[in-house]
Amino acid sequence: GMSFGEMAFIDGAARSAAVIAMEPVQLRVLGRDDYSRLEEQHPVLKIRLLEAIARQISGNLRRINAEVLAFRG
């Protein structure tokens, strides 16, 4: 249920982190071509994907803001 690489996926910049699995995992990769086809073939799925990415980025930003505030004390 986790995802990674969402910022680089959205803005096209280099990834800002690496991921190491501590145990066997199954993963799916959504490439740019697949993502582009979603608009034509499954537009609702594309919207849900973008909403999920936005929620994840928002949650990360809120967590980081809280950490910065706690650090400032």
Kinemage of the C-alpha trace (Angstrom):
@kinemage 1
@onewidth
@group {chain A} dominant
@subgroup {mainchain}
@vectorlist {calphas} color= white
{ca gly a 1} P 0.000 0.000 0.000
{ca met a 2} L 2.964 2.363 -0.115
{ca ser a 3} L 4.271 4.400 -2.990
{ca phe a 4} L 7.457 6.275 -3.720
{ca gly a 5} L 8.862 8.481 -6.437
{ca glu a 6} L 5.707 10.593 -6.556
{ca met a 7} L 7.495 13.955 -6.556
{ca ala a 8} L 9.805 12.999 -9.417
{ca phe a 9} L 6.831 11.522 -11.255
{ca ile a 10} L 4.914 14.798 -10.985
{ca asp a 11} L 7.660 17.344 -11.639
{ca gly a 12} L 10.087 15.297 -13.753
{ca ala a 13} L 13.063 16.184 -11.541
{ca ala a 14} L 15.545 13.670 -10.216
{ca arg a 15} L 14.359 11.464 -7.375
{ca ser a 16} L 15.182 12.857 -3.950
{ca ala a 17} L 15.424 9.513 -2.120
{ca ala a 18} L 16.107 5.825 -2.567
{ca val a 19} L 14.083 2.860 -1.322
{ca ile a 20} L 15.436 -0.390 0.077
{ca ala a 21} L 13.077 -3.270 0.809
{ca met a 22} L 13.802 -5.031 4.083
{ca glu a 23} L 11.790 -8.097 3.021
{ca pro a 24} L 10.395 -9.467 -0.247
{ca val a 25} L 7.848 -7.129 -1.845
{ca gln a 26} L 5.635 -6.948 -4.880
{ca leu a 27} L 5.613 -3.683 -6.763
{ca arg a 28} L 4.156 -2.081 -9.820
{ca val a 29} L 5.801 0.578 -11.906
{ca leu a 30} L 3.692 3.180 -13.645
{ca gly a 31} L 5.702 4.605 -16.508
{ca arg a 32} L 5.037 7.892 -18.254
{ca asp a 33} L 3.560 6.163 -21.321
{ca asp a 34} L 1.147 4.145 -19.173
{ca tyr a 35} L 0.188 7.274 -17.268
{ca ser a 36} L -0.493 9.185 -20.478
{ca arg a 37} L -2.766 6.411 -21.768
{ca leu a 38} L -4.871 6.565 -18.587
{ca glu a 39} L -6.415 9.850 -19.697
{ca glu a 40} L -7.907 8.211 -22.774
{ca gln a 41} L -8.617 4.727 -21.456
{ca his a 42} L -9.421 5.256 -17.741
{ca pro a 43} L -9.841 8.968 -16.930
{ca val a 44} L -11.477 8.319 -13.524
{ca leu a 45} L -8.537 6.120 -12.520
{ca lys a 46} L -6.128 8.891 -13.502
{ca ile a 47} L -8.035 11.374 -11.333
{ca arg a 48} L -7.989 8.964 -8.370
{ca leu a 49} L -4.271 8.395 -8.841
{ca leu a 50} L -3.588 12.133 -8.860
{ca glu a 51} L -5.740 12.566 -5.735
{ca ala a 52} L -3.792 9.827 -3.966
{ca ile a 53} L -0.473 11.420 -4.947
{ca ala a 54} L -1.708 14.820 -3.746
{ca arg a 55} L -2.784 13.319 -0.399
{ca gln a 56} L 0.593 11.647 0.034
{ca ile a 57} L 2.538 14.817 -0.770
{ca ser a 58} L 0.248 16.856 1.494
{ca gly a 59} L 0.717 14.372 4.345
{ca asn a 60} L 4.485 14.462 3.898
{ca leu a 61} L 4.498 18.252 3.940
{ca arg a 62} L 2.354 18.411 7.081
{ca arg a 63} L 4.619 15.895 8.829
{ca ile a 64} L 7.745 17.828 7.866
{ca asn a 65} L 6.179 21.113 9.006
{ca ala a 66} L 5.374 19.534 12.388
{ca glu a 67} L 8.946 18.236 12.672
{ca val a 68} L 10.366 21.675 11.902
{ca leu a 69} L 8.103 23.305 14.491
{ca ala a 70} L 9.116 20.697 17.093
{ca phe a 71} L 12.792 21.217 16.264
{ca arg a 72} L 12.455 24.985 16.758
{ca gly a 73} L 10.899 24.191 20.119
